[in-house]
Amino acid sequence: MPFEAESFSQLCAKISSFDLSGTKAPPPPWGAKLPTSADLVAALKDGGSVLPPAYQAGYVKPLQEQIPRLIHLVRGTPSFAGSVETLFGAVHQHSADHTHSLPLRRFMAVVSDLYRSFLCDKKRAAAGVQPSEVLPPLATFKYRGDDGPFTIPVDAAEQVFGSSIGVVSMPAVYSDHPLLWGSLAHETGGHDVVHAEQGMLAELQAATVAKFGASGLAQTTRLSVDQFMGVLWAYWMDESAADVYGLLNMGPAFAFNLAALFSGLLGGGKGAGPQMRLQSGTADAHGNLDPHPTDILRMGLAMGVIDSLSGLSAKTRAGYIFGLQQVVDICAGSNKEVKIEGIIALGPLHLPISTSQPLKEMMKAARTVGKLIATIKLKALNGHGIQQLETWDDGDEQVAGRIEAAFVAGQPVAALGDDAQLLAGLTLAAARYPSRYDELSKLANAALDASYADDPIFSAPAADRAYIAYQPWKLNASLAIPVAAPARKRAGR
């Protein structure tokens, strides 16, 4: 990717002009009040009947059966109403007359594609890994945007209402911005997949603690720098692994997409350029540290993953890392330290931390962790590494490049690649031509409409026809892959 700092800065300014924490109608069916049992029953009435049978049995039915429990949870913890909106929105927004039904189908196409890519039984069988019985998560658009994108993974869904199907939530203000869905590679290709692999998270945490020499650490009054790095990144592991999985699915463009999203979240609708935080603070009233790595360190994490992509040419890897370093330099400016303040709760350890560490050293540790996650052999995967299930290589990069070229040429991009490659190509095109953001979004939406129509789980089954009448369609000659002519046989003398 030939990185152009000026055009990428313009893209960040474009995204930060959107109010990503705002609201977008309609609100949940019960409005601003807490839902009643009748509200929840009604919310399942229309959308539930149009979902595939496996989701009606595995999600809608247990959700309906657990309504009394959910009402009890809401009354005891009113903030849980936001999760209830998500759980039921994943059903009722599928009704044909719902405002979000069309963008939700596009959203579901991406969710399904990203999830199935990692849990594909053919890939797992080839790698000698246990097949997965878990269905792709459902999805919904949330009325308020202040929580940002998030997921209720399969293990949480099982605990709350007995379903093994998760839910991905995106703020409704994102519904017209497919570029922002690149973060789905973190939520769906990351959290949901990590939580579907029993024991993986604990295994990654233990490996990280060992890598930095912090194994067997007891409650202490002092930490060495390495011990600090070990417990910090083990604490951050859920979110870190999700980033790594996201990049393996969507390629290095995922990191640039994430940087643009951060700029939008921090821009507050004011149209500022690239922005990332260099400090991590507390996530709740109890003082627990934000479970996400510090924004800028997630670029270092991505660099470590890119380092490990053996199927991607060294030149391409170097180009992406150079571009990410430029983004880091722009966002850091004159700041040379990362501040961490909050309680790190890791197993029996509860470590109150308030420290500033050199940015250079923090980035080095982030890069080490990214490479570790992307290369470690895991018992949860029967001794295999995650790149044996999903990686990004020169073939993926070529497809993303063709999709980027089609976007730039204003050509349809449907069927040129899978949805992860589509989002990568969209990110690359928007990073070069931010002034064409609206046009690129329309082309992406059309491609995702086609993706949903072809989805093996959510689409209508197509007839297997014996004869097909060709459709009027012509490929732009500049996008065609050249095919060599057959070698001529030399005439005998």
HUCOR-V278628 format. One record per run of one state. SS is the DSSP state (@ for helix, = for strand, . for the rest). FROM is the first residue (numbers start at 1). TO is the last residue. If there is no record, write none. Layout:
ss: {SS:SS}
from: {FROM:FROM}
to: {TO:TO}
//
This chain:
ss: {.:@:.:=:.:@:.:@:.:@:.:@:.:@:.:@:.:@:.:=:.:=:.:=:.:@:.:=:@:.:@:.:@:.:@:.:@:.:@:.:=:.:=:.:=:.:@:.:@:.:=:.:=:@:.:=:@:.:=:.:@:.:@:.:@:.:@:.:@:.}
from: {1:5:16:23:24:37:44:47:51:53:66:67:77:78:93:101:120:121:127:138:143:144:145:150:153:154:162:167:172:175:178:197:200:212:225:236:237:251:253:268:279:281:282:283:288:290:297:308:314:333:337:347:349:359:376:378:379:382:384:385:386:389:394:410:419:433:434:455:477:480}
to: {4:15:22:23:36:43:46:50:52:65:66:76:77:92:100:119:120:126:137:142:143:144:149:152:153:161:166:171:174:177:196:199:211:224:235:236:250:252:267:278:280:281:282:287:289:296:307:313:332:336:346:348:358:375:377:378:381:383:384:385:388:393:409:418:432:433:454:476:479:493}
//
